[in-house]
Amino acid sequence: MKLPSRGTVFLNRSSGVKLSPVELDALTAAAADAGLEVLELSRDLDVAAAVRDRLSRGTRLFIAAGGDGTVHHVVQPVVHTDATLAVLPIGSYNHFARDLGIPLDWRSALRVALAGVLRQIDTGRVNDQFFLNNVSIGLYPELVARREERGRDYPRWKARLIAAYATLRKYAHVTVAVESEFHQELIRTHVFMISNNSYDLSRVGIQAPRNNLEEGSLSVYWLPHTPRWMLMKLVARYLAGRVREVAGFRSFRTRRLRVQSSHAHLKVGVDGEVFTMPTPLVITIVPQSLVVKVPRV
């Protein structure tokens, strides 16, 4: 049997930051020099099967080189194992990497993957999928789906603008029955999100970080059905770190949530990817279920 490599890198060459071919080749060469196997993501690669195969052969370090969507696919078979996840953040937003304090430069991030310290964190689960950042229904998955449709024909920035216009023009909403340990409510909303631990909504700017990934709870956020201008006000207050001042904004924490709809399936955003999932959605926190590499303090 071939001895396991030091670890396996799953490289997404089409991630949002669009590294040049020279930089991608440099990343691949640096990983190989460090004793890492590099697998490039493609439609033919079954990521979960590849991870499980390497786990059975003793590999215990898995590195996702891409954005939050890439990390989402790599992490599925890693949760609840003795393996470690590391991230080279070369995607568009890299929310998970930012929350872990991982450098956004891939060379520095590779050093963390190889020589960082271990941290055990929570994950969330929605039906049969684990998530690291959040789950959303309503406008956001609609926006992402439209952006990906346009992304094949337009530059990424233009695809985002067209998707935003089309999403706001349609302005779809969902009606769901929500049930947690201490809360039951029928909600009609355009924006409904459940996060793995809590966002710091007092921060000014587009990034709302999570300061803790070990508190063992989900955070639920939503805004009741509202006119478009109120949604624009929500965005402005969010950017100013004052979203909780918006009339009707609601949030609570829980360990388990059941989301029921009159529809048999819902379009759901999971860590920036869009999936069609059967209802009800059963969402739980999975405490201390993942080991990650983070920078030394």
N, C-alpha and C positions, 0 to 999 in steps of 0.2 A: 504494500500500500504506500502511495506517495505521501511523504510527510506534509502536514499542513503548512501553508505559508504563514508569515507573521500576521497576516490579516487580508481581507478582501475589500477592495474599493469598487463601489458601484458608481460608474461615471456617466452622468447625463450630459452629453455634449450639446444638447439643445436647450439647456437651462437658460433662464431669462437674461442673465448677465452677458451671455454671448462672448465667452473668452475667445480670443483669436486662436487660429490653428496652432500658432507657435506656442502660446501659453498652454493650450491643452496638451500639446506634445511634451512640454516641459513638466506639466503636472504628472502625466503618465510616466515619464522617465524618472521623476523624483520618487514616485510611489514604488516603482520597480527597484530602484536603487536601495530603498528602505526595506526591501524584502516583501513587498505587498503584491498580491495578485490584483490585476485591474480587469474588471468586466464592464464593457460599455452597454448601457441600456438600449434595448431595441424591442420591437414588437415580438420578436421571437424568444426573448429571454424571460423565463419565468423566475422573477426575483425571489419569491418565497421558496420555490423549490431549490434554487441555487444556494440560498442561505441554509436551508435545512440539510442539504447535502454536505456543505462545508462544516456545519455543526457536527454532523455524524463523523467527520474525519478530523475533528479536533480544533478547527479554527474558532477563535473566540473574540476576534476583533472585526467588526464590520463598519465600513466607512461609507457614508452617503455623500457623494460629490455632486451637488445639485442644489435645488431649492427645497421648499417645504414639501412639495409633492413627491420629490425623490425620496426624501427622508421618510415620508409616510409609507411608501411601498417597502423600503428596506426594513423598517422597524417591525412590521407585522409579525414575522417569525422570531424576532429577537426578544420580544416581551416575555417575561416569566422564564428566562433562561439565565445561565451563568455567563453569557456572552456580553460584550460591551459595544455600544453604538458610539461612533464619532461622526463629526460632520465637517465637510469642506464646503462652506457656504458660497456657492457660485450661482445662486438663483436670483430672482427679481427682488424678493423681500427678505427672505431668510429670518423669519420671525423666531423660529425655534432657536437657531444659533445665537441670535441677539440676546434672547432671554437667558441663555447659558453663559453669556459673556465670551463666546468664541470669536476670535478675530475674523474679520471679513476678507482679509487677504489669505489666499489659499495656502501660501507657503507657511505663514504663521499658524494657520489652522491645522496643517499637516503635522507641524511640530507638536501641537496640542494632542492630536490623535495618537502620536507615537509616545509622547513623554508627559502627557497631562495627568491629572489625578482623577480618581473615580468618584462619581457622585450618583447616588441612588435617588430616582425621582418617580413621581406619579405619572401614570398615563390615564387616559379616558377610554371608554369603549362605547361604541354605538352599534347596536345589534352585533354583528360578527366582526367588526373592524375596530382596531385600536386607533386612538388619535392622540396627538401631542399638543396641538394648539387649541382648535375649537371645532365645533359643529354648528352649522347655520342653515336656516331655511328662510324662504322669502326672497328678497331682492338679490342678496349676494350670490347664491348659486346660479340664479338667472343671469346675473352680470358675467360671472366666470364662464358659463356655457356659451354665451353670445361672444365673449372675447375670444375664446378658443376657436369658435367657428370662423371668425374674421381673421384670426391670426395666421391662417394659412394663405390669405390673399393680400394682407396689408402689413406694413411695419407694425411692430408691437404697440407703439404709442398711439398710432391711428386706430388700431383695432380696439384699444381701450376706450378711446373717445366715442367711436361708433357704438360700442357695446353699452356704454353708459347712457348715451342718448336713447338707444332702443329700449333699454331696461326701464328708464324713467318715463318714457312715453307710454309703455304698456302698464307700468306701475302695478304689477301683480301683488296680491296679498294672499295670505294663508289663514285658515281658521283651524285651530288645534285645541284639543283638550289636554291640559297639562296636569300631571299628578306627581307629587313628590311625597316625602315622608310626612310633611306638615302643611302641604299646600295643594289645593285643587282649584283650577280656574279654566274657563273657556276664553281663549284669546284670539282676537282677530288682529293681525299685524302684518307689516311689511318687513320688519326686521326682528328676527328671533335668533339668539346665539347662546350656546352653552360652551364654556371654556374649561379646560383642564387647569384648575386653580384660578386665581383672580387676577384680572388686569388692574393696573394702577391708572384709573381714569382721570387722575388729577394732573397727569403729565401734559405739558403743552407740546403740540406737534402731532404728526400723523402716527407715530409709533406709541402704542400703549403697552408698556412692558409688563411682564409678570415678575415680581420680585421674589416669589417663592413658588417652587414647583414640588413642594413636599407637604403642603398643608392638608392634603387628603380630602379635598372637596371640589365639587363642580361649582361654577358660578353661572347663573342664568340671567340673561339681559334681554329686554325687549321694549319696544315702543308701540303703544296701541295704534290701531288704524288711524292714519292722520293724513292731511293734505300734503302735497308735494312741498309747499313752502315750509311746512313744519319740519319735514325731513331735512331740508336745506339748513334750517336753523339748528337741527340736531348736529349736522356735520360741522357747522361753524363753532358750536359750543364744544364739541368733541376736540377740535383742533386747539381750542383755547383751554382745554383741561377742565371744562365746566359742564360736561354732559349731564351730570346729575341734576342740574338746574332746569333741564328741559321738562316742561309739563308732561306728565304721564310716563316719563322714563321709569322703568321698574327693574329691579334686580333682587336676587336672593341666592343663597348658597344651599347646596344639598349634596348628598352622596349618591342619590339615585333619582332618575326622572323618567317618566313614561309620557310619550307624546303621541296622542291618538288623533287621527284625521278621518274624515269621511271618505277620503281617497285611499285606494288600496296601496298606492305608492306615492312617495314624495321625492322631489329633487332636493338633494342634501349636499351642502358644501362641507367637506371634511379636509381640514388642513390645506385648503386652497384647491382641492380636487373636487369634482362634481360626480356624485353617484345617484342612481335611482334606487331607493330603498323601500322595502315593504314596511307598512305600518302594522302595529305601533312601533315607534322608535323607542328602544329601551337603552337609556344612556346611564352609565355608571362610572364612578371614579375607581381606578385600580391602584391603590396606594403602593408606593415603593416597588414598582414592578419592572423598572428599567434601569440599567446601569449605563451611564454615559461618561465620556471623557470631557473634562473641562480644564481651563487653564489653572496652573498653580497660582496661588495668591501671593 
